[in-house]
Amino acid sequence: MGFKEFWQRYKGEIGKLLVTHIALAVFSIMCTAPLLVTNTEENASSINTIVIIASVFVFAFYYYLIRSQLWTLGAKNSISAKGGRMKLCPLAGLYMGLIASIPSFILNAVYIISSFYGDYEGVSNVFATTAFLEALWNAPALGLRIATGSPFAYLASSVLPALFAGIAYFCGTKEFALFGVPQKNR
């Protein structure tokens, strides 16, 4: 299957993955907002522990949202492939996740590069803008960024959803559920 055919078949699912990412970014900001305004100097280790737990919770919820969407698609495609109506690509979920993560990867690359050269006058504005956009767009990894202080922490918000999509779709094609079959398929 070529890219054009792949895009025609799965562009709606990729759009749903992007909408899920936006909704989870808002949810993540709501989860970490109280911690952003607290004084972290006095109890930095407790705040870091809390934000890491919040990030793990957000990513677990992210997997649940993606799984409910792509497990079903994988199961339907498996049935179509068994009936001879299509050729099954077990990595289609990973490919959809990677395509949906393209805006995150681009933002990550600009942010990481500008964070290393942020002291230069021309780059400081780019760094400030991308830091703000990263905090909004890749908010599911905001807790990791706060806890670690590393500009690479936001990569988790790009890589993990693609992996979640790949795992959920593959499990759907095998009709294997890690945490039970999604409700609408019973």
Backbone as ProteinMPNN parsed JSONL, in Angstrom:
{"seq_chain_A": "MGFKEFWQRYKGEIGKLLVTHIALAVFSIMCTAPLLVTNTEENASSINTIVIIASVFVFAFYYYLIRSQLWTLGAKNSISAKGGRMKLCPLAGLYMGLIASIPSFILNAVYIISSFYGDYEGVSNVFATTAFLEALWNAPALGLRIATGSPFAYLASSVLPALFAGIAYFCGTKEFALFGVPQKNR", "coords_chain_A": {"N_chain_A": [[0.855, -1.174, 0.0], [0.683, 2.12, -0.95], [1.657, 5.473, 0.079], [-0.279, 7.385, -0.635], [-2.649, 5.881, -0.951], [-2.774, 4.839, 1.638], [-3.12, 7.207, 3.089], [-5.615, 8.079, 2.081], [-7.253, 6.039, 3.045], [-6.945, 6.155, 5.855], [-7.067, 8.808, 6.792], [-9.117, 9.991, 8.256], [-8.966, 8.654, 10.717], [-6.428, 9.481, 11.528], [-6.917, 12.193, 11.835], [-8.69, 12.001, 14.001], [-6.899, 11.096, 15.924], [-5.321, 13.371, 16.211], [-7.228, 15.17, 17.256], [-7.756, 13.865, 19.65], [-5.259, 14.213, 20.821], [-5.225, 16.997, 21.198], [-7.395, 17.305, 22.977], [-6.409, 15.855, 25.147], [-4.202, 17.392, 25.763], [-5.397, 19.682, 26.834], [-6.622, 18.493, 29.061], [-4.306, 17.644, 30.412], [-3.065, 20.053, 31.053], [-4.919, 21.018, 32.841], [-4.583, 19.128, 34.87], [-1.948, 19.562, 35.74], [-1.814, 22.263, 36.279], [-2.352, 23.336, 38.956], [0.044, 22.679, 40.173], [1.879, 24.203, 38.873], [1.775, 26.74, 39.872], [2.618, 26.636, 42.446], [5.004, 26.987, 45.123], [7.962, 25.658, 44.464], [10.452, 25.463, 45.575], [10.651, 24.916, 48.301], [9.633, 22.323, 48.688], [10.62, 20.554, 46.618], [11.134, 17.871, 45.878], [8.773, 16.492, 46.58], [6.889, 17.775, 44.928], [7.953, 17.149, 42.411], [7.609, 14.365, 42.45], [4.821, 14.23, 42.509], [4.138, 15.46, 40.048], [5.28, 13.668, 38.263], [3.779, 11.373, 38.801], [1.294, 12.381, 38.013], [1.813, 12.737, 35.276], [2.233, 10.08, 34.456], [-0.317, 9.078, 34.945], [-1.77, 10.647, 33.107], [-0.655, 9.752, 30.659], [-1.424, 7.08, 30.784], [-4.189, 7.372, 30.606], [-4.229, 8.494, 28.097], [-3.375, 6.294, 26.557], [-5.616, 4.686, 26.931], [-7.63, 6.182, 25.588], [-6.658, 6.192, 22.941], [-6.516, 3.454, 22.484], [-9.195, 2.652, 22.557], [-10.084, 3.641, 20.173], [-8.319, 2.716, 18.075], [-8.01, -0.05, 18.481], [-10.476, -1.1, 17.801], [-10.558, -0.409, 15.069], [-8.396, -1.956, 14.138], [-9.409, -4.53, 14.672], [-11.652, -4.573, 12.952], [-10.373, -4.271, 10.467], [-8.908, -6.614, 10.447], [-10.918, -8.532, 10.211], [-11.887, -7.806, 7.686], [-9.612, -8.398, 6.184], [-9.405, -11.159, 6.541], [-11.633, -11.89, 5.145], [-10.804, -11.363, 2.612], [-11.076, -8.843, 1.504], [-9.264, -6.819, 1.806], [-5.747, -6.094, 2.188], [-3.97, -6.797, 5.051], [-2.141, -4.631, 7.119], [-0.133, -4.886, 9.717], [1.298, -2.889, 11.007], [-0.014, -0.54, 10.597], [-1.29, 1.033, 12.538], [0.866, 2.089, 14.009], [2.029, 3.611, 11.978], [-0.065, 5.441, 11.506], [-0.078, 6.72, 13.992], [2.494, 7.862, 13.979], [2.28, 9.64, 11.815], [0.275, 11.323, 12.812], [1.738, 12.42, 14.854], [3.518, 14.139, 13.688], [3.304, 17.074, 13.806], [4.059, 17.396, 16.498], [6.66, 16.288, 16.531], [8.034, 18.092, 14.855], [7.763, 20.488, 16.307], [9.09, 19.66, 18.623], [11.729, 19.305, 17.631], [12.455, 21.944, 16.833], [12.23, 23.212, 19.306], [14.128, 21.825, 20.926], [16.554, 22.301, 19.566], [16.579, 25.128, 19.641], [16.691, 25.452, 22.39], [19.268, 24.793, 23.071], [20.675, 26.811, 21.857], [19.606, 29.085, 22.876], [20.637, 31.324, 24.174], [21.605, 33.088, 22.361], [20.902, 36.117, 20.654], [19.101, 36.251, 18.393], [17.94, 33.749, 18.486], [16.718, 33.529, 20.905], [14.094, 34.537, 20.986], [12.782, 32.694, 19.354], [13.153, 30.432, 20.918], [11.684, 31.136, 23.233], [9.096, 31.33, 22.17], [8.691, 28.723, 21.125], [8.938, 27.285, 23.493], [6.674, 28.059, 24.884], [4.689, 27.117, 23.089], [5.285, 24.382, 23.138], [4.644, 23.777, 25.796], [1.902, 24.043, 25.656], [0.982, 22.429, 23.414], [2.26, 19.931, 23.733], [1.465, 19.16, 26.263], [0.828, 16.763, 27.73], [3.327, 15.753, 28.48], [4.254, 17.656, 30.165], [4.546, 17.46, 32.941], [6.727, 15.708, 33.11], [8.668, 17.317, 31.988], [8.813, 19.379, 33.862], [9.682, 17.949, 36.119], [12.13, 16.756, 35.295], [13.557, 18.752, 33.967], [14.675, 18.637, 31.51], [14.986, 19.395, 28.046], [14.364, 17.357, 26.342], [12.273, 15.946, 27.372], [9.74, 16.457, 26.363], [9.622, 14.891, 24.126], [8.451, 12.529, 24.815], [5.754, 12.973, 24.573], [5.437, 12.864, 21.897], [6.428, 10.434, 20.95], [5.312, 8.329, 22.549], [2.392, 8.367, 22.071], [2.359, 7.505, 19.382], [3.464, 4.954, 19.648], [1.514, 3.862, 21.347], [-0.679, 3.889, 19.608], [0.225, 2.096, 17.659], [0.48, -0.285, 19.188], [-2.175, -0.65, 20.092], [-3.627, -0.935, 17.664], [-2.339, -3.188, 16.545], [-2.893, -5.114, 18.513], [-5.647, -5.158, 18.184], [-5.833, -6.248, 15.612], [-5.072, -8.819, 16.135], [-7.035, -9.524, 17.786], [-6.677, -9.383, 20.522], [-6.764, -8.219, 23.756], [-5.255, -6.006, 25.952], [-6.308, -4.852, 28.264], [-8.953, -5.714, 28.416], [-11.749, -5.949, 26.164], [-12.797, -3.164, 24.226], [-15.807, -1.479, 25.175], [-17.882, -1.008, 23.206], [-17.592, -3.079, 21.446], [-18.43, -5.484, 22.425]], "CA_chain_A": [[0.0, 0.0, 0.0], [1.431, 3.352, -1.028], [1.267, 6.51, 1.025], [-1.52, 8.034, -1.063], [-3.744, 4.979, -0.601], [-2.803, 4.799, 3.103], [-3.697, 8.476, 3.532], [-7.037, 8.072, 1.746], [-7.96, 5.083, 3.895], [-6.849, 6.403, 7.294], [-6.959, 10.222, 7.162], [-10.094, 10.278, 9.307], [-8.422, 8.148, 11.985], [-5.315, 10.361, 11.884], [-7.568, 13.398, 12.359], [-9.193, 11.686, 15.344], [-5.744, 11.055, 16.82], [-4.945, 14.764, 16.492], [-8.246, 15.72, 18.16], [-7.487, 13.246, 20.946], [-4.069, 14.869, 21.368], [-5.624, 18.334, 21.657], [-8.219, 17.144, 24.173], [-5.566, 15.426, 26.247], [-3.368, 18.535, 26.149], [-6.215, 20.498, 27.747], [-6.744, 17.704, 30.29], [-3.005, 17.651, 31.076], [-2.864, 21.383, 31.635], [-5.782, 21.085, 34.025], [-4.008, 18.268, 35.912], [-0.688, 20.094, 36.257], [-1.893, 23.7, 36.556], [-2.141, 23.698, 40.364], [1.443, 22.5, 40.538], [2.687, 25.223, 38.216], [1.729, 27.987, 40.629], [3.084, 26.422, 43.811], [6.408, 27.249, 45.376], [8.631, 24.357, 44.39], [11.76, 25.494, 46.217], [10.587, 24.333, 49.635], [9.356, 20.891, 48.633], [10.829, 20.195, 45.211], [11.045, 16.432, 45.643], [7.357, 16.092, 46.618], [6.235, 18.3, 43.721], [8.427, 16.332, 41.29], [6.939, 13.069, 42.537], [3.416, 14.418, 42.139], [4.009, 15.717, 38.606], [5.583, 12.426, 37.547], [2.586, 10.526, 38.94], [0.264, 12.967, 37.148], [2.17, 12.437, 33.888], [1.969, 8.663, 34.22], [-1.775, 8.976, 34.876], [-2.203, 11.247, 31.841], [-0.28, 8.862, 29.561], [-2.282, 5.888, 30.868], [-5.469, 7.798, 30.059], [-3.973, 8.674, 26.671], [-3.419, 4.96, 25.961], [-7.008, 4.232, 26.941], [-8.353, 6.875, 24.519], [-6.177, 5.715, 21.651], [-6.869, 2.042, 22.375], [-10.611, 2.484, 22.229], [-10.253, 4.005, 18.768], [-7.551, 1.925, 17.115], [-8.241, -1.487, 18.655], [-11.659, -1.382, 17.001], [-10.162, -0.345, 13.666], [-7.583, -3.136, 13.864], [-10.285, -5.714, 14.638], [-12.444, -4.501, 11.719], [-9.485, -4.532, 9.335], [-8.572, -8.039, 10.497], [-12.067, -9.251, 9.651], [-11.882, -7.541, 6.242], [-8.486, -9.119, 5.579], [-9.75, -12.58, 6.532], [-12.624, -12.057, 4.091], [-10.178, -11.116, 1.326], [-11.435, -7.522, 0.966], [-8.122, -5.915, 1.901], [-4.513, -6.685, 2.706], [-3.756, -6.28, 6.394], [-0.821, -4.113, 7.48], [-0.162, -4.848, 11.18], [1.945, -1.68, 11.501], [-0.781, 0.639, 10.186], [-1.529, 1.867, 13.72], [2.102, 2.827, 14.275], [2.163, 4.613, 10.922], [-1.045, 6.499, 11.787], [0.406, 7.462, 15.15], [3.641, 8.674, 13.581], [1.797, 10.753, 10.989], [-0.421, 12.257, 13.708], [2.734, 13.047, 15.723], [4.414, 15.011, 12.918], [3.408, 18.419, 14.393], [4.815, 17.314, 17.752], [8.075, 16.077, 16.224], [8.585, 19.352, 14.33], [7.86, 21.398, 17.445], [10.172, 19.14, 19.478], [13.033, 19.581, 17.015], [12.739, 23.378, 16.929], [12.407, 23.532, 20.727], [15.389, 21.278, 21.428], [17.657, 23.054, 18.954], [16.602, 26.5, 20.162], [17.05, 25.455, 23.811], [20.727, 24.767, 23.162], [21.211, 28.078, 21.363], [18.687, 30.116, 23.358], [21.33, 32.501, 24.697], [21.875, 34.013, 21.265], [19.826, 37.104, 20.54], [18.109, 35.893, 17.39], [17.322, 32.469, 18.794], [16.0, 33.613, 22.178], [12.657, 34.693, 20.71], [12.306, 31.399, 18.855], [13.104, 29.545, 22.071], [10.559, 31.524, 24.089], [7.858, 30.972, 21.474], [8.527, 27.266, 21.077], [8.734, 26.801, 24.865], [5.254, 28.277, 25.161], [3.915, 26.199, 22.258], [5.521, 23.031, 23.654], [3.871, 23.614, 27.029], [0.494, 23.89, 25.296], [0.706, 21.325, 22.501], [2.752, 18.673, 24.292], [1.178, 19.229, 27.697], [0.891, 15.493, 28.456], [4.672, 15.556, 29.01], [4.626, 18.836, 30.945], [5.021, 17.008, 34.241], [8.08, 15.178, 32.935], [9.547, 18.472, 31.737], [8.995, 20.063, 35.142], [10.444, 17.087, 37.026], [13.49, 16.479, 34.833], [14.227, 19.952, 33.496], [15.305, 18.343, 30.231], [14.174, 19.733, 26.868], [14.004, 16.123, 25.653], [11.113, 15.345, 28.035], [8.566, 16.601, 25.507], [9.612, 13.825, 23.118], [7.533, 11.486, 25.278], [4.429, 13.3, 24.059], [5.439, 12.57, 20.465], [6.743, 9.029, 20.702], [4.383, 7.406, 23.219], [1.115, 8.179, 21.364], [2.574, 6.684, 18.191], [3.601, 3.574, 20.123], [0.196, 3.433, 21.825], [-1.511, 3.615, 18.429], [0.723, 0.868, 17.065], [0.133, -1.417, 20.055], [-3.63, -0.839, 20.095], [-4.044, -1.456, 16.365], [-1.816, -4.551, 16.409], [-3.699, -5.983, 19.395], [-6.953, -5.294, 17.541], [-5.747, -7.187, 14.49], [-4.952, -10.167, 16.717], [-8.19, -9.635, 18.685], [-6.123, -9.56, 21.853], [-6.931, -6.981, 24.503], [-4.442, -5.934, 27.153], [-7.139, -4.46, 29.403], [-10.343, -5.995, 28.088], [-12.251, -5.48, 24.874], [-13.573, -1.927, 24.353], [-17.222, -1.727, 25.441], [-18.78, -1.01, 22.044], [-17.34, -4.263, 20.628], [-18.891, -6.712, 23.097]], "C_chain_A": [[0.894, 1.228, 0.0], [0.899, 4.397, -0.058], [-0.062, 7.153, 0.653], [-2.733, 7.176, -0.692], [-3.905, 4.889, 0.923], [-3.491, 6.055, 3.638], [-5.2, 8.506, 3.259], [-7.824, 7.169, 2.684], [-8.021, 5.54, 5.351], [-6.805, 7.875, 7.695], [-7.962, 10.615, 8.242], [-9.596, 9.83, 10.675], [-7.258, 9.015, 12.459], [-5.861, 11.67, 12.44], [-8.107, 13.172, 13.763], [-8.052, 11.613, 16.355], [-5.277, 12.465, 17.18], [-5.942, 15.422, 17.445], [-8.06, 15.15, 19.564], [-6.291, 13.902, 21.616], [-4.421, 16.248, 21.923], [-6.439, 18.227, 22.942], [-7.366, 16.723, 25.362], [-4.6, 16.52, 26.677], [-4.125, 19.433, 27.121], [-6.354, 19.787, 29.087], [-5.435, 17.74, 31.088], [-2.719, 18.989, 31.734], [-3.704, 21.529, 32.89], [-5.214, 20.255, 35.176], [-2.762, 18.887, 36.541], [-0.74, 21.568, 36.626], [-1.725, 24.05, 38.034], [-0.675, 23.587, 40.797], [2.345, 23.558, 39.925], [2.754, 26.517, 39.016], [2.171, 27.826, 42.075], [4.567, 26.717, 43.912], [7.135, 25.91, 45.448], [9.97, 24.337, 45.112], [11.742, 24.781, 47.569], [10.433, 22.818, 49.6], [9.464, 20.368, 47.2], [10.66, 18.699, 44.976], [9.593, 15.951, 45.677], [6.625, 16.553, 45.369], [6.663, 17.469, 42.517], [7.765, 14.965, 41.283], [5.493, 13.177, 42.079], [3.27, 14.642, 40.642], [4.362, 14.482, 37.79], [4.398, 11.476, 37.628], [1.465, 11.055, 38.051], [0.551, 12.669, 35.683], [1.914, 10.981, 33.546], [0.465, 8.432, 34.087], [-2.291, 9.506, 33.538], [-1.854, 10.333, 30.672], [-1.08, 7.563, 29.595], [-3.666, 6.2, 30.296], [-5.361, 7.983, 28.545], [-4.017, 7.317, 25.969], [-4.862, 4.464, 25.89], [-7.8, 4.878, 25.802], [-7.943, 6.369, 23.139], [-6.593, 4.259, 21.434], [-8.319, 1.864, 21.969], [-10.886, 2.81, 20.759], [-9.575, 2.996, 17.84], [-7.671, 0.422, 17.305], [-9.423, -1.905, 17.777], [-11.324, -1.385, 15.515], [-9.325, -1.559, 13.275], [-8.427, -4.4, 13.77], [-11.122, -5.727, 13.358], [-11.581, -4.815, 10.493], [-9.066, -5.999, 9.289], [-9.693, -8.879, 9.895], [-12.128, -9.055, 8.137], [-10.77, -8.305, 5.543], [-8.774, -10.616, 5.513], [-10.783, -12.881, 5.451], [-12.078, -11.772, 2.708], [-10.487, -9.752, 0.727], [-10.289, -6.518, 1.041], [-6.906, -6.695, 2.376], [-4.22, -6.008, 4.036], [-2.31, -5.837, 6.575], [-0.797, -3.975, 8.998], [0.484, -3.601, 11.776], [1.183, -0.406, 11.136], [-1.047, 1.572, 11.359], [-0.31, 2.701, 14.077], [2.29, 3.925, 13.24], [1.177, 5.766, 11.133], [-0.584, 7.359, 12.947], [1.584, 8.357, 14.806], [3.221, 9.858, 12.723], [1.086, 11.78, 11.855], [0.554, 12.986, 14.623], [3.683, 13.983, 14.981], [4.448, 16.436, 13.481], [4.211, 18.435, 15.693], [6.306, 17.153, 17.492], [8.728, 17.363, 15.7], [8.774, 20.349, 15.459], [8.966, 20.964, 18.399], [11.541, 19.503, 18.928], [13.4, 21.059, 17.132], [13.007, 23.772, 18.379], [13.759, 23.05, 21.245], [16.572, 22.049, 20.864], [17.725, 24.462, 19.522], [16.937, 26.54, 21.646], [18.564, 25.425, 23.994], [21.353, 26.087, 22.74], [20.358, 29.261, 21.811], [19.341, 31.365, 23.885], [21.639, 33.526, 23.611], [20.65, 34.887, 21.027], [18.744, 36.697, 19.547], [17.34, 34.625, 17.726], [16.468, 32.551, 20.063], [14.495, 33.785, 21.981], [12.041, 33.397, 20.19], [12.17, 30.426, 20.017], [11.909, 29.873, 22.962], [9.225, 31.128, 23.461], [7.646, 29.462, 21.458], [8.35, 26.666, 22.472], [7.267, 26.945, 25.255], [4.387, 27.285, 24.381], [4.085, 24.746, 22.714], [4.683, 22.784, 24.899], [2.383, 23.446, 26.734], [0.237, 22.616, 24.502], [1.117, 19.977, 23.089], [2.58, 18.646, 25.805], [1.142, 17.882, 28.399], [2.267, 15.21, 29.058], [5.143, 16.74, 29.85], [5.162, 18.446, 32.321], [6.435, 16.448, 34.17], [9.086, 16.305, 32.723], [9.838, 19.21, 33.037], [9.911, 19.244, 36.047], [11.899, 16.916, 36.602], [14.257, 17.733, 34.444], [14.885, 19.774, 32.141], [14.412, 18.763, 29.068], [13.736, 18.498, 26.087], [12.761, 15.466, 26.246], [9.863, 15.412, 27.159], [8.509, 15.545, 24.402], [8.671, 12.686, 23.518], [6.132, 11.713, 24.728], [4.323, 13.084, 22.552], [5.571, 11.082, 20.2], [5.697, 8.096, 21.308], [3.033, 7.279, 22.525], [1.255, 7.337, 20.092], [2.729, 5.215, 18.579], [2.274, 3.026, 20.627], [-0.704, 3.063, 20.656], [-1.082, 2.309, 17.775], [0.338, -0.364, 17.874], [-1.365, -1.701, 19.995], [-4.118, -1.439, 18.781], [-3.59, -2.907, 16.197], [-2.607, -5.518, 17.28], [-5.097, -6.189, 18.812], [-6.926, -6.265, 16.383], [-5.637, -8.623, 14.976], [-6.128, -10.488, 17.635], [-7.756, -10.021, 20.094], [-6.235, -8.225, 22.567], [-6.095, -7.025, 25.769], [-5.295, -5.681, 28.395], [-8.612, -4.687, 29.126], [-10.727, -5.385, 26.759], [-13.0, -4.17, 25.077], [-15.068, -2.213, 24.372], [-18.084, -1.853, 24.191], [-18.596, -2.235, 21.155], [-17.853, -5.544, 21.253], [-20.202, -7.167, 22.552]], "O_chain_A": [[1.768, 1.362, 0.856], [-0.162, 4.23, 0.543], [-0.882, 7.436, 1.527], [-3.727, 7.69, -0.179], [-5.023, 4.866, 1.435], [-4.338, 5.978, 4.528], [-5.975, 8.917, 4.123], [-8.943, 7.502, 3.075], [-9.037, 5.337, 6.017], [-6.524, 8.168, 8.857], [-7.675, 11.49, 9.06], [-9.777, 10.53, 11.671], [-7.115, 9.258, 13.658], [-5.326, 12.2, 13.414], [-7.997, 14.047, 14.621], [-8.212, 12.018, 17.507], [-4.886, 12.723, 18.318], [-5.538, 16.156, 18.348], [-8.19, 15.872, 20.553], [-6.295, 14.124, 22.827], [-3.962, 16.619, 23.003], [-6.201, 18.973, 23.892], [-7.587, 17.196, 26.476], [-4.214, 16.571, 27.845], [-3.562, 19.892, 28.115], [-6.218, 20.414, 30.138], [-5.463, 17.855, 32.313], [-2.19, 19.044, 32.844], [-3.255, 22.097, 33.885], [-5.349, 20.64, 36.338], [-2.544, 18.752, 37.745], [0.203, 22.078, 37.231], [-1.003, 24.999, 38.341], [-0.221, 24.315, 41.679], [3.455, 23.785, 40.406], [3.688, 27.302, 38.852], [2.107, 28.78, 42.851], [5.291, 26.699, 42.917], [6.939, 25.132, 46.382], [10.57, 23.271, 45.244], [12.712, 24.118, 47.935], [11.043, 22.113, 50.403], [8.511, 19.813, 46.653], [10.09, 18.302, 43.959], [9.216, 15.088, 44.884], [5.825, 15.805, 44.809], [5.827, 17.117, 41.685], [7.398, 14.458, 40.223], [4.999, 12.319, 41.348], [2.371, 14.074, 40.021], [3.789, 14.272, 36.721], [4.047, 10.839, 36.634], [0.763, 10.275, 37.408], [-0.372, 12.378, 34.922], [1.426, 10.678, 32.457], [0.023, 7.678, 33.22], [-3.15, 8.885, 32.911], [-2.677, 10.151, 29.775], [-1.384, 7.001, 28.543], [-4.245, 5.381, 29.583], [-6.292, 7.664, 27.806], [-4.625, 7.191, 24.905], [-5.271, 3.884, 24.885], [-8.562, 4.194, 25.12], [-8.791, 6.147, 22.274], [-6.977, 3.878, 20.328], [-8.636, 1.02, 21.13], [-11.838, 2.29, 20.178], [-10.207, 2.481, 16.917], [-7.448, -0.323, 16.35], [-9.375, -2.931, 17.099], [-11.762, -2.272, 14.783], [-9.522, -2.129, 12.202], [-8.2, -5.243, 12.903], [-11.286, -6.781, 12.743], [-12.01, -5.537, 9.593], [-8.891, -6.561, 8.208], [-9.437, -9.828, 9.153], [-12.385, -10.0, 7.391], [-10.96, -8.805, 4.434], [-8.423, -11.271, 4.531], [-10.815, -13.983, 4.903], [-12.799, -11.918, 1.721], [-10.192, -9.519, -0.445], [-10.347, -5.47, 0.398], [-7.021, -7.805, 2.895], [-4.222, -4.78, 4.128], [-1.376, -6.563, 6.233], [-1.385, -3.033, 9.528], [0.24, -3.285, 12.941], [1.69, 0.695, 11.347], [-1.03, 2.791, 11.186], [-0.433, 3.88, 14.409], [2.669, 5.045, 13.583], [1.537, 6.93, 10.961], [-0.685, 8.585, 12.897], [1.667, 9.487, 15.286], [3.747, 10.96, 12.884], [1.268, 12.982, 11.661], [0.235, 14.064, 15.123], [4.572, 14.565, 15.601], [5.542, 16.981, 13.628], [4.956, 19.38, 15.956], [7.127, 17.798, 18.145], [9.858, 17.678, 16.072], [9.824, 20.984, 15.562], [9.698, 21.802, 18.925], [12.414, 19.956, 19.668], [14.53, 21.39, 17.491], [13.904, 24.57, 18.654], [14.459, 23.794, 21.932], [17.489, 22.41, 21.601], [18.809, 24.944, 19.851], [17.424, 27.562, 22.129], [19.083, 25.972, 24.967], [22.435, 26.443, 23.207], [20.39, 30.322, 21.188], [18.67, 32.387, 24.035], [21.904, 34.691, 23.905], [19.512, 34.444, 21.182], [17.56, 36.802, 19.866], [16.202, 34.455, 17.288], [15.584, 31.718, 20.263], [13.707, 33.225, 22.744], [10.915, 33.048, 20.545], [11.193, 29.682, 20.099], [11.198, 28.968, 23.399], [8.329, 30.644, 24.153], [6.55, 28.98, 21.745], [7.681, 25.644, 22.62], [6.692, 26.055, 25.882], [3.466, 26.687, 24.937], [3.13, 23.97, 22.68], [4.081, 21.721, 25.05], [1.678, 22.775, 27.487], [-0.622, 21.814, 24.868], [0.391, 18.992, 22.952], [3.449, 18.165, 26.531], [1.41, 17.844, 29.6], [2.36, 14.494, 30.055], [6.318, 16.812, 30.208], [6.124, 19.04, 32.807], [7.247, 16.685, 35.064], [10.211, 16.25, 33.219], [10.972, 19.619, 33.285], [10.817, 19.793, 36.674], [12.799, 16.929, 37.441], [15.48, 17.776, 34.576], [15.583, 20.672, 31.671], [13.206, 18.516, 29.097], [12.831, 18.582, 25.257], [12.244, 14.511, 25.666], [9.021, 14.516, 27.212], [7.453, 15.332, 23.807], [8.157, 11.968, 22.66], [5.407, 10.758, 24.449], [3.224, 13.119, 21.998], [4.9, 10.538, 19.324], [5.244, 7.166, 20.642], [2.547, 6.156, 22.391], [0.367, 6.548, 19.767], [2.185, 4.335, 17.913], [1.938, 1.869, 20.373], [-1.405, 2.052, 20.698], [-1.925, 1.503, 17.381], [-0.082, -1.373, 17.309], [-1.778, -2.853, 19.862], [-4.937, -2.358, 18.787], [-4.365, -3.756, 15.758], [-2.952, -6.615, 16.841], [-5.666, -7.274, 18.932], [-7.875, -7.023, 16.181], [-6.071, -9.545, 14.286], [-6.212, -11.583, 18.192], [-8.371, -10.856, 20.756], [-5.833, -7.199, 22.019], [-6.204, -7.958, 26.565], [-5.026, -6.24, 29.458], [-9.443, -3.899, 29.577], [-10.109, -4.429, 26.292], [-13.779, -4.067, 26.025], [-15.54, -3.098, 23.658], [-18.941, -2.733, 24.13], [-19.358, -2.423, 20.206], [-17.718, -6.608, 20.649], [-20.738, -8.181, 22.999]]}, "name": "protein", "num_of_chains": 1, "seq": "MGFKEFWQRYKGEIGKLLVTHIALAVFSIMCTAPLLVTNTEENASSINTIVIIASVFVFAFYYYLIRSQLWTLGAKNSISAKGGRMKLCPLAGLYMGLIASIPSFILNAVYIISSFYGDYEGVSNVFATTAFLEALWNAPALGLRIATGSPFAYLASSVLPALFAGIAYFCGTKEFALFGVPQKNR"}
